[in-house]
Amino acid sequence: MTQHPVDAPQFYLTAPATCPYLPGKQERKVFTHLVGSRAPMLNDVLTQGGFRRSQNIAYRPACDGCRACVSVRVQAGDFDWAKSFRRNLRTNADLVGTEIAAAPTSEQYSLFRRYLDARHSDGGMADMTVLDYAMMIEDTHVDTMVVEYRRRGPDTAITGRGVGPLVAVSLTDILSDGLSMVYSFYDPELDERGLGTFMILDHVRRAASRKLPYVYLGYWVEGSRKMDYKRRFLPQEHLGPQGWAEPGMEDTLPGILPK
């Protein structure tokens, strides 16, 4: 007789809301709670199935007549270190990332606030308070960490830590098959450094050093300029109806479904 766990996840559907990526579209999400001792395992399975995490919620799009949101993961072991990426690493060679426990700090929130005000002042996170930020970081039952980036100092080779003010931050989940970048932000006054790209490249290196095959980047949306940067990191796989495959190899190409 097959026994089903009593704490099997329950899934729920949100009400329709304005799509943040494609004009004139509405979005719906299916979600479940990530709580209890099974949360890390469930987060693994759901992330591999196209879900994203926000605090103790795992969600994915469930929009009527639209499959524009495509889950993307980068193949860390076979990563193509293009000239532009190597140049980015040289530009940011004076930075070092330190992995710490997922605990919020006032310094993190100050940087987060400056980043939102400069880059996403009209976005859905624009009104987040310090309490909201704290919940985003620490309200979790899964294996997660914060990577803080600072400039290298005279003792960095010994301590492994940078010095001075925060330059960038990434909230990252640690999965059985990779690293999932939940949310990242950086000093908007250092935009010329390409810090968003740098953090992804750094996570590719971190995943490879852990012998983890993938870095999960969330969703790519064809036609959304804010998501287009994700196509640069190769090789990558997209999640289609038949599972993960390299772009162009899916049985159904991403996009709007015919009516």
Backbone as CSV, one residue per row, in Angstrom:
resi,resn,N_x,N_y,N_z,CA_x,CA_y,CA_z,C_x,C_y,C_z
1,MET,0.849,-1.196,0.000,0.000,0.000,0.000,0.887,1.250,0.000
2,THR,0.586,2.181,-0.886,1.344,3.425,-0.951,0.920,4.356,0.174
3,GLN,1.904,4.854,0.911,1.625,5.787,1.992,2.019,7.194,1.558
4,HIS,1.137,8.127,1.775,1.402,9.516,1.422,1.737,10.288,2.683
5,PRO,2.787,11.133,2.650,3.168,11.890,3.837,2.052,12.835,4.255
6,VAL,1.859,12.930,5.575,0.775,13.772,6.064,1.059,15.250,5.833
7,ASP,2.370,15.582,5.642,2.717,16.979,5.437,2.991,17.289,3.972
8,ALA,2.339,16.569,3.058,2.470,16.854,1.633,2.013,18.288,1.366
9,PRO,2.716,19.006,0.476,2.401,20.426,0.273,1.027,20.632,-0.350
10,GLN,0.388,21.702,0.041,-0.866,22.144,-0.551,-0.585,23.330,-1.454
11,PHE,-1.144,23.316,-2.655,-0.903,24.384,-3.615,-2.136,25.277,-3.739
12,TYR,-1.874,26.565,-3.953,-2.940,27.561,-4.032,-2.707,28.443,-5.262
13,LEU,-3.752,29.088,-5.730,-3.685,29.943,-6.910,-4.039,31.365,-6.530
14,THR,-3.215,32.306,-6.934,-3.482,33.707,-6.636,-4.543,34.275,-7.575
15,ALA,-5.110,35.407,-7.188,-6.037,36.125,-8.063,-5.251,36.799,-9.188
16,PRO,-5.891,37.077,-10.335,-5.190,37.760,-11.434,-4.680,39.127,-11.005
17,ALA,-3.486,39.494,-11.523,-2.874,40.792,-11.246,-2.159,41.260,-12.504
18,THR,-1.803,42.531,-12.549,-1.107,43.088,-13.704,0.264,42.446,-13.860
19,CYS,0.574,42.008,-15.059,1.867,41.383,-15.328,2.975,42.440,-15.270
20,PRO,4.052,42.194,-14.513,5.131,43.177,-14.421,6.091,43.142,-15.599
21,TYR,5.931,42.187,-16.512,6.888,42.006,-17.594,6.349,42.356,-18.974
22,LEU,5.104,41.997,-19.248,4.536,42.205,-20.580,3.308,43.101,-20.480
23,PRO,3.284,44.213,-21.206,2.148,45.138,-21.135,0.865,44.485,-21.634
24,GLY,-0.224,44.814,-20.978,-1.518,44.317,-21.383,-1.818,42.903,-20.949
25,LYS,-0.913,42.300,-20.188,-1.111,40.933,-19.735,-1.410,40.900,-18.240
26,GLN,-2.038,39.824,-17.817,-2.273,39.591,-16.395,-1.555,38.311,-15.972
27,GLU,-1.138,38.300,-14.725,-0.440,37.131,-14.215,-1.219,36.460,-13.089
28,ARG,-1.033,35.160,-12.981,-1.496,34.396,-11.826,-0.343,33.478,-11.410
29,LYS,-0.304,33.156,-10.140,0.755,32.299,-9.639,0.160,31.158,-8.830
30,VAL,0.813,30.003,-8.930,0.506,28.896,-8.041,1.608,28.876,-6.991
31,PHE,1.239,28.655,-5.741,2.244,28.733,-4.681,1.954,27.725,-3.582
32,THR,2.997,27.476,-2.800,2.878,26.622,-1.630,3.836,27.137,-0.566
33,HIS,3.666,26.654,0.665,4.502,27.095,1.776,5.700,26.162,1.946
34,LEU,6.856,26.754,2.197,8.076,26.000,2.483,8.349,26.087,3.978
35,VAL,7.827,25.161,4.724,7.968,25.176,6.180,8.276,23.764,6.681
36,GLY,8.846,23.700,7.863,9.107,22.413,8.480,10.396,21.768,8.019
37,SER,10.632,20.577,8.498,11.892,19.877,8.236,12.053,19.461,6.770
38,ARG,10.932,19.332,6.054,10.988,18.921,4.647,11.190,20.088,3.691
39,ALA,11.265,21.304,4.222,11.356,22.482,3.364,12.578,22.468,2.449
40,PRO,13.783,22.129,2.927,14.935,22.114,2.004,14.755,21.140,0.840
41,MET,14.263,19.921,1.123,14.045,18.947,0.063,12.968,19.432,-0.904
42,LEU,11.891,20.001,-0.371,10.819,20.496,-1.219,11.304,21.667,-2.072
43,ASN,12.137,22.530,-1.503,12.682,23.654,-2.269,13.535,23.148,-3.429
44,ASP,14.298,22.085,-3.201,15.071,21.461,-4.273,14.159,21.022,-5.418
45,VAL,13.168,20.229,-5.064,12.282,19.650,-6.075,11.524,20.738,-6.833
46,LEU,11.018,21.721,-6.115,10.219,22.763,-6.758,11.082,23.686,-7.620
47,THR,12.281,24.018,-7.160,13.166,24.848,-7.981,13.508,24.133,-9.279
48,GLN,13.787,22.845,-9.192,14.062,22.064,-10.395,12.832,21.970,-11.297
49,GLY,11.653,22.211,-10.719,10.419,22.201,-11.494,9.936,23.578,-11.906
50,GLY,10.793,24.598,-11.771,10.453,25.922,-12.278,9.884,26.891,-11.264
51,PHE,9.895,26.536,-9.987,9.417,27.440,-8.952,10.541,28.374,-8.497
52,ARG,10.144,29.501,-7.931,11.063,30.439,-7.294,10.648,30.593,-5.836
53,ARG,11.592,31.024,-4.997,11.298,31.201,-3.578,11.236,32.676,-3.207
54,SER,10.262,33.031,-2.366,10.178,34.338,-1.732,9.787,34.108,-0.278
55,GLN,10.746,34.355,0.638,10.557,34.036,2.044,10.212,32.549,2.178
56,ASN,9.112,32.217,2.819,8.774,30.796,2.979,7.697,30.350,1.985
57,ILE,7.673,31.015,0.831,6.724,30.693,-0.241,7.489,30.265,-1.492
58,ALA,7.069,29.183,-2.113,7.568,28.802,-3.436,6.446,29.037,-4.439
59,TYR,6.751,29.679,-5.567,5.719,30.054,-6.530,6.232,29.884,-7.956
60,ARG,5.306,29.771,-8.877,5.627,29.824,-10.304,4.436,30.412,-11.035
61,PRO,4.661,30.989,-12.221,3.544,31.534,-12.997,2.559,30.449,-13.410
62,ALA,1.297,30.811,-13.410,0.233,29.906,-13.866,-0.790,30.737,-14.624
63,CYS,-0.319,31.420,-15.665,-1.137,32.397,-16.374,-1.953,31.727,-17.488
64,ASP,-3.184,32.164,-17.643,-4.053,31.625,-18.682,-3.540,32.033,-20.061
65,GLY,-3.273,31.036,-20.921,-2.915,31.321,-22.305,-1.550,31.923,-22.515
66,CYS,-0.648,31.800,-21.538,0.675,32.412,-21.697,1.729,31.555,-21.010
67,ARG,2.827,31.312,-21.726,3.983,30.630,-21.148,5.249,31.438,-21.407
68,ALA,5.146,32.738,-21.324,6.281,33.597,-21.637,7.391,33.491,-20.602
69,CYS,7.053,33.203,-19.345,8.056,33.073,-18.297,8.720,31.701,-18.405
70,VAL,10.015,31.694,-18.670,10.759,30.456,-18.858,11.861,30.373,-17.813
71,SER,11.879,29.293,-17.042,12.922,29.084,-16.043,14.265,28.861,-16.728
72,VAL,15.314,29.498,-16.178,16.658,29.447,-16.769,17.654,28.972,-15.718
73,ARG,18.518,28.055,-16.130,19.655,27.701,-15.286,20.907,27.616,-16.150
74,VAL,22.034,28.064,-15.582,23.312,28.103,-16.284,24.119,26.860,-15.921
75,GLN,24.779,26.275,-16.912,25.625,25.109,-16.686,27.001,25.574,-16.211
76,ALA,27.232,25.452,-14.913,28.427,26.037,-14.305,29.717,25.352,-14.759
77,GLY,29.706,24.023,-14.845,30.931,23.301,-15.168,31.436,23.546,-16.570
78,ASP,30.533,23.812,-17.504,30.900,24.016,-18.911,30.758,25.471,-19.332
79,PHE,30.796,26.394,-18.366,30.487,27.789,-18.656,31.440,28.383,-19.696
80,ASP,30.878,29.183,-20.586,31.629,29.858,-21.646,32.124,31.208,-21.126
81,TRP,33.407,31.258,-20.781,33.977,32.495,-20.240,34.362,33.418,-21.400
82,ALA,33.363,34.097,-21.925,33.566,35.004,-23.055,34.481,36.168,-22.655
83,LYS,35.021,36.859,-23.663,35.942,37.965,-23.394,35.314,39.025,-22.497
84,SER,34.031,39.327,-22.734,33.368,40.357,-21.929,33.263,39.927,-20.470
85,PHE,33.083,38.626,-20.227,33.005,38.134,-18.853,34.374,38.183,-18.180
86,ARG,35.414,37.810,-18.907,36.761,37.874,-18.329,37.138,39.319,-18.036
87,ARG,36.695,40.236,-18.901,36.952,41.654,-18.655,36.222,42.129,-17.403
88,ASN,34.992,41.658,-17.222,34.225,42.024,-16.028,34.940,41.532,-14.766
89,LEU,35.468,40.316,-14.798,36.177,39.787,-13.629,37.424,40.601,-13.334
90,ARG,38.124,41.049,-14.374,39.307,41.884,-14.141,38.920,43.221,-13.525
91,THR,37.817,43.792,-14.014,37.354,45.077,-13.481,37.030,44.966,-11.993
92,ASN,36.487,43.835,-11.597,36.041,43.643,-10.221,36.964,42.740,-9.409
93,ALA,38.217,42.626,-9.854,39.168,41.768,-9.153,39.487,42.294,-7.758
94,ASP,39.171,43.550,-7.495,39.431,44.114,-6.160,38.289,43.834,-5.189
95,LEU,37.296,43.041,-5.607,36.165,42.713,-4.741,36.256,41.259,-4.293
96,VAL,35.732,41.002,-3.113,35.686,39.635,-2.601,34.319,39.404,-1.969
97,GLY,33.736,38.245,-2.232,32.444,37.894,-1.663,32.611,36.969,-0.474
98,THR,31.909,37.267,0.601,31.963,36.465,1.821,30.604,35.850,2.089
99,GLU,30.568,34.535,2.255,29.323,33.835,2.551,29.050,33.910,4.047
100,ILE,27.867,34.415,4.397,27.481,34.520,5.796,26.083,33.943,5.975
101,ALA,25.680,33.762,7.218,24.336,33.272,7.500,23.303,34.282,7.014
102,ALA,22.112,33.787,6.721,21.038,34.653,6.207,20.456,35.476,7.354
103,ALA,21.159,36.545,7.696,20.724,37.446,8.759,20.790,38.876,8.240
104,PRO,19.723,39.658,8.385,19.713,41.023,7.864,20.543,41.962,8.736
105,THR,21.082,43.019,8.110,21.796,44.066,8.833,21.321,45.424,8.337
106,SER,21.545,46.438,9.134,21.158,47.793,8.733,21.975,48.248,7.534
107,GLU,23.225,47.794,7.423,24.056,48.163,6.279,23.495,47.558,4.994
108,GLN,23.051,46.309,5.072,22.421,45.685,3.902,21.184,46.462,3.476
109,TYR,20.343,46.797,4.433,19.104,47.489,4.076,19.390,48.861,3.478
110,SER,20.382,49.562,3.998,20.732,50.874,3.441,21.124,50.745,1.976
111,LEU,21.937,49.733,1.657,22.323,49.510,0.259,21.125,49.083,-0.571
112,PHE,20.311,48.200,-0.027,19.093,47.741,-0.694,18.183,48.916,-1.018
113,ARG,18.017,49.837,-0.087,17.152,51.002,-0.266,17.690,51.916,-1.376
114,ARG,18.978,52.138,-1.384,19.587,52.979,-2.422,19.448,52.337,-3.796
115,TYR,19.599,51.027,-3.843,19.459,50.304,-5.105,18.048,50.414,-5.642
116,LEU,17.046,50.188,-4.779,15.655,50.273,-5.223,15.317,51.686,-5.691
117,ASP,15.719,52.689,-4.933,15.395,54.075,-5.274,16.007,54.484,-6.606
118,ALA,17.186,53.936,-6.920,17.874,54.309,-8.154,17.438,53.482,-9.350
119,ARG,17.113,52.204,-9.143,16.879,51.302,-10.267,15.446,50.807,-10.395
120,HIS,14.692,50.750,-9.292,13.357,50.153,-9.336,12.372,50.952,-8.479
121,SER,12.397,52.250,-8.635,11.556,53.115,-7.795,10.070,52.921,-8.060
122,ASP,9.722,52.360,-9.220,8.311,52.132,-9.544,7.948,50.652,-9.514
123,GLY,8.822,49.827,-8.942,8.586,48.394,-8.920,7.780,47.946,-7.715
124,GLY,7.484,46.664,-7.683,6.652,46.120,-6.624,7.314,46.092,-5.266
125,MET,8.650,46.257,-5.223,9.371,46.227,-3.948,9.715,47.614,-3.435
126,ALA,9.286,48.655,-4.156,9.717,50.018,-3.854,9.351,50.474,-2.445
127,ASP,8.267,49.961,-1.895,7.798,50.413,-0.582,8.249,49.503,0.559
128,MET,9.192,48.619,0.313,9.621,47.705,1.363,10.301,48.436,2.521
129,THR,9.854,48.152,3.715,10.428,48.747,4.917,11.584,47.885,5.408
130,VAL,12.252,48.361,6.462,13.345,47.585,7.031,12.831,46.264,7.579
131,LEU,11.606,46.241,8.091,11.013,44.992,8.573,10.731,44.050,7.418
132,ASP,10.214,44.594,6.300,9.980,43.771,5.114,11.284,43.141,4.636
133,TYR,12.349,43.944,4.626,13.643,43.432,4.188,14.130,42.319,5.114
134,ALA,13.990,42.533,6.415,14.412,41.518,7.368,13.685,40.201,7.126
135,MET,12.388,40.287,6.843,11.610,39.081,6.575,12.086,38.404,5.290
136,MET,12.430,39.185,4.269,12.904,38.621,3.012,14.166,37.794,3.226
137,ILE,15.032,38.245,4.135,16.304,37.571,4.358,16.169,36.379,5.307
138,GLU,15.499,36.580,6.435,15.562,35.576,7.491,14.341,34.665,7.602
139,ASP,13.255,34.984,6.900,12.065,34.141,6.988,12.215,32.973,6.019
140,THR,12.948,31.966,6.449,13.239,30.839,5.573,13.450,29.575,6.388
141,HIS,13.023,28.459,5.810,13.243,27.142,6.403,14.143,26.301,5.515
142,VAL,14.806,26.923,4.537,15.625,26.183,3.583,17.091,26.557,3.770
143,ASP,17.964,25.841,3.061,19.401,26.120,3.124,19.704,27.355,2.283
144,THR,20.047,28.421,2.933,20.270,29.670,2.221,21.421,30.434,2.866
145,MET,21.939,31.403,2.153,23.040,32.218,2.655,22.965,33.608,2.035
146,VAL,23.732,34.521,2.609,23.925,35.840,2.040,25.395,35.954,1.637
147,VAL,25.655,36.425,0.431,27.027,36.700,-0.005,27.199,38.214,-0.014
148,GLU,28.091,38.705,0.828,28.381,40.135,0.908,29.673,40.425,0.160
149,TYR,29.647,41.426,-0.702,30.812,41.801,-1.498,31.380,43.122,-0.994
150,ARG,32.665,43.093,-0.697,33.396,44.295,-0.280,34.744,44.313,-0.995
151,ARG,35.457,45.433,-0.872,36.780,45.531,-1.487,37.811,44.714,-0.709
152,ARG,38.763,44.198,-1.450,39.837,43.441,-0.811,40.660,44.351,0.094
153,GLY,41.134,43.774,1.185,41.977,44.502,2.110,43.312,43.816,2.278
154,PRO,44.206,44.393,3.110,45.545,43.810,3.286,45.529,42.421,3.902
155,ASP,44.455,42.062,4.631,44.396,40.757,5.287,43.420,39.789,4.611
156,THR,42.899,40.166,3.447,41.886,39.337,2.786,42.408,37.945,2.453
157,ALA,43.689,37.853,2.052,44.258,36.545,1.710,44.262,35.605,2.910
158,ILE,44.274,36.168,4.115,44.300,35.367,5.334,42.884,35.110,5.846
159,THR,42.072,36.181,5.901,40.735,36.078,6.497,39.674,35.639,5.507
160,GLY,39.915,35.875,4.209,38.918,35.581,3.196,37.806,36.604,3.131
161,ARG,37.930,37.692,3.869,36.893,38.717,3.941,37.384,40.033,3.365
162,GLY,36.445,40.808,2.804,36.751,42.128,2.331,36.637,43.149,3.447
163,VAL,36.928,44.388,3.095,36.874,45.466,4.078,36.087,46.632,3.489
164,GLY,35.715,47.566,4.362,35.032,48.759,3.904,33.549,48.544,3.711
165,PRO,32.880,49.517,3.092,31.432,49.448,2.935,30.998,48.351,1.971
166,LEU,29.755,47.917,2.154,29.173,46.933,1.243,29.081,47.491,-0.168
167,VAL,29.412,46.654,-1.139,29.311,47.020,-2.547,28.134,46.302,-3.214
168,ALA,27.904,45.050,-2.822,26.829,44.260,-3.429,26.455,43.129,-2.472
169,VAL,25.235,42.600,-2.672,24.712,41.528,-1.817,23.889,40.573,-2.670
170,SER,24.010,39.281,-2.376,23.149,38.288,-3.020,22.568,37.365,-1.957
171,LEU,21.257,37.170,-2.001,20.580,36.152,-1.198,20.489,34.899,-2.057
172,THR,21.082,33.815,-1.599,21.279,32.639,-2.445,20.878,31.368,-1.718
173,ASP,20.067,30.537,-2.371,19.720,29.226,-1.827,20.733,28.188,-2.293
174,ILE,21.038,27.250,-1.399,21.967,26.167,-1.702,21.149,24.902,-1.934
175,LEU,21.159,24.417,-3.179,20.380,23.253,-3.572,21.283,22.038,-3.737
176,SER,20.673,20.880,-3.912,21.458,19.665,-4.114,22.164,19.668,-5.460
177,ASP,21.665,20.447,-6.435,22.275,20.458,-7.761,22.707,21.846,-8.216
178,GLY,22.742,22.808,-7.309,23.179,24.124,-7.742,22.920,25.216,-6.725
179,LEU,23.164,26.440,-7.165,22.889,27.638,-6.388,21.764,28.400,-7.067
180,SER,20.798,28.855,-6.285,19.672,29.619,-6.815,19.764,31.047,-6.293
181,MET,19.946,32.001,-7.216,20.069,33.403,-6.828,18.663,33.964,-6.613
182,VAL,18.283,34.097,-5.361,16.932,34.529,-5.008,16.752,36.013,-5.287
183,TYR,17.705,36.832,-4.815,17.639,38.274,-5.068,19.021,38.860,-4.843
184,SER,19.400,39.823,-5.678,20.696,40.483,-5.527,20.535,41.977,-5.796
185,PHE,21.424,42.756,-5.193,21.404,44.210,-5.374,22.811,44.750,-5.147
186,TYR,23.041,45.981,-5.581,24.398,46.526,-5.531,24.355,48.047,-5.468
187,ASP,25.526,48.651,-5.257,25.654,50.099,-5.156,25.359,50.722,-6.521
188,PRO,24.288,51.503,-6.649,23.939,52.065,-7.962,24.956,53.088,-8.466
189,GLU,25.790,53.613,-7.585,26.814,54.572,-8.008,28.008,53.878,-8.664
190,LEU,28.040,52.555,-8.627,29.122,51.788,-9.257,28.602,51.022,-10.465
191,ASP,27.650,51.610,-11.155,26.979,50.925,-12.263,27.945,50.526,-13.364
192,GLU,29.018,51.295,-13.548,29.955,51.020,-14.632,30.740,49.724,-14.408
193,ARG,30.712,49.190,-13.203,31.430,47.957,-12.902,30.704,46.703,-13.413
194,GLY,29.427,46.823,-13.721,28.671,45.641,-14.123,28.540,44.649,-12.983
195,LEU,28.123,45.146,-11.816,28.093,44.307,-10.620,27.037,43.207,-10.687
196,GLY,25.930,43.456,-11.385,24.937,42.399,-11.559,25.525,41.212,-12.299
197,THR,26.241,41.499,-13.387,26.925,40.446,-14.135,27.984,39.773,-13.281
198,PHE,28.745,40.578,-12.542,29.816,40.036,-11.706,29.290,39.034,-10.686
199,MET,28.159,39.337,-10.052,27.631,38.411,-9.050,27.222,37.087,-9.669
200,ILE,26.660,37.118,-10.885,26.315,35.866,-11.562,27.584,35.078,-11.883
201,LEU,28.603,35.751,-12.408,29.856,35.074,-12.716,30.482,34.485,-11.457
202,ASP,30.421,35.230,-10.367,30.968,34.738,-9.109,30.209,33.513,-8.621
203,HIS,28.896,33.499,-8.819,28.110,32.331,-8.425,28.400,31.126,-9.321
204,VAL,28.703,31.363,-10.584,29.122,30.267,-11.461,30.396,29.636,-10.902
205,ARG,31.339,30.482,-10.488,32.582,29.957,-9.909,32.313,29.217,-8.601
206,ARG,31.424,29.760,-7.773,31.121,29.124,-6.492,30.444,27.767,-6.703
207,ALA,29.515,27.705,-7.657,28.861,26.432,-7.939,29.873,25.409,-8.447
208,ALA,30.743,25.817,-9.359,31.743,24.901,-9.906,32.686,24.409,-8.815
209,SER,33.061,25.291,-7.889,33.974,24.881,-6.821,33.310,23.886,-5.873
210,ARG,31.992,23.951,-5.770,31.234,22.991,-4.955,30.875,21.725,-5.731
211,LYS,31.258,21.690,-7.008,30.888,20.598,-7.905,29.375,20.490,-8.069
212,LEU,28.729,21.652,-8.065,27.295,21.738,-8.337,27.112,22.145,-9.799
213,PRO,26.270,21.475,-10.550,26.219,21.710,-11.997,25.530,22.994,-12.444
214,TYR,24.670,23.606,-11.599,23.837,24.684,-12.119,23.822,25.924,-11.220
215,VAL,23.561,27.054,-11.881,23.173,28.293,-11.201,21.801,28.679,-11.744
216,TYR,20.815,28.731,-10.864,19.447,29.053,-11.260,19.256,30.570,-11.231
217,LEU,18.784,31.134,-12.366,18.636,32.582,-12.507,17.192,33.053,-12.489
218,GLY,16.250,32.166,-12.235,14.851,32.589,-12.251,14.285,32.548,-13.649
219,TYR,13.442,33.544,-13.974,12.704,33.507,-15.233,13.296,34.435,-16.280
220,TRP,13.318,33.952,-17.513,13.569,34.792,-18.681,12.241,34.973,-19.399
221,VAL,11.971,36.204,-19.804,10.707,36.522,-20.464,11.014,37.135,-21.820
222,GLU,10.690,36.411,-22.868,10.913,36.938,-24.216,10.071,38.196,-24.406
223,GLY,10.727,39.263,-24.865,10.035,40.526,-25.067,10.153,41.476,-23.898
224,SER,10.767,41.037,-22.791,10.966,41.896,-21.629,12.429,42.334,-21.584
225,ARG,12.685,43.630,-21.770,14.059,44.129,-21.805,14.777,43.896,-20.490
226,LYS,14.057,43.998,-19.373,14.701,43.848,-18.076,15.188,42.425,-17.819
227,MET,14.684,41.458,-18.578,15.087,40.067,-18.405,16.072,39.594,-19.475
228,ASP,16.341,40.419,-20.475,17.101,39.962,-21.634,18.550,39.615,-21.299
229,TYR,19.107,40.213,-20.239,20.502,39.980,-19.891,20.782,38.500,-19.598
230,LYS,19.788,37.749,-19.181,20.008,36.357,-18.788,20.419,35.479,-19.964
231,ARG,20.147,35.917,-21.172,20.483,35.115,-22.351,21.984,35.081,-22.610
232,ARG,22.755,35.961,-21.954,24.191,36.066,-22.225,24.994,34.941,-21.584
233,PHE,24.449,34.294,-20.572,25.222,33.340,-19.788,25.028,31.932,-20.348
234,LEU,26.061,31.430,-21.007,25.970,30.184,-21.758,27.043,29.191,-21.312
235,PRO,26.804,27.885,-21.500,25.532,27.313,-21.943,24.494,27.359,-20.834
236,GLN,23.246,27.412,-21.242,22.155,27.438,-20.288,21.056,26.490,-20.745
237,GLU,20.175,26.189,-19.816,19.035,25.327,-20.113,17.753,26.048,-19.748
238,HIS,16.712,25.795,-20.545,15.378,26.330,-20.289,14.451,25.174,-19.942
239,LEU,13.508,25.434,-19.067,12.551,24.407,-18.676,11.347,24.456,-19.605
240,GLY,11.159,23.380,-20.354,10.023,23.270,-21.259,9.072,22.168,-20.820
241,PRO,8.060,21.886,-21.616,7.071,20.864,-21.250,7.665,19.482,-21.027
242,GLN,8.787,19.185,-21.674,9.402,17.869,-21.539,10.624,17.883,-20.628
243,GLY,10.835,18.980,-19.901,11.966,19.055,-18.992,12.988,20.089,-19.438
244,TRP,14.161,20.034,-18.805,15.219,21.005,-19.087,15.928,20.665,-20.385
245,ALA,16.190,21.687,-21.191,16.904,21.495,-22.459,17.556,22.804,-22.856
246,GLU,18.568,22.721,-23.699,19.207,23.933,-24.192,18.226,24.711,-25.068
247,PRO,18.352,26.036,-25.107,17.420,26.854,-25.899,17.359,26.377,-27.353
248,GLY,16.136,26.309,-27.865,15.933,25.838,-29.220,15.688,24.347,-29.314
249,MET,15.898,23.639,-28.189,15.715,22.190,-28.190,14.435,21.775,-27.478
250,GLU,13.688,22.754,-26.959,12.448,22.426,-26.272,11.407,21.954,-27.287
251,ASP,10.523,21.085,-26.850,9.445,20.618,-27.731,8.490,21.742,-28.080
252,THR,8.307,22.678,-27.128,7.456,23.843,-27.358,8.262,25.080,-27.053
253,LEU,8.421,25.954,-28.020,9.187,27.166,-27.802,8.452,28.079,-26.823
254,PRO,9.186,28.826,-25.986,8.525,29.742,-25.058,7.813,30.847,-25.812
255,GLY,6.729,31.303,-25.245,6.001,32.412,-25.856,4.524,32.326,-25.572
256,ILE,3.749,33.137,-26.253,2.312,33.185,-26.040,1.647,31.988,-26.719
257,LEU,0.821,31.299,-25.993,0.115,30.158,-26.574,-0.978,30.621,-27.524
258,PRO,-1.204,29.863,-28.581,-2.314,30.217,-29.482,-3.653,30.081,-28.776
259,LYS,-4.562,30.940,-29.158,-5.910,30.879,-28.556,-6.683,29.718,-29.158
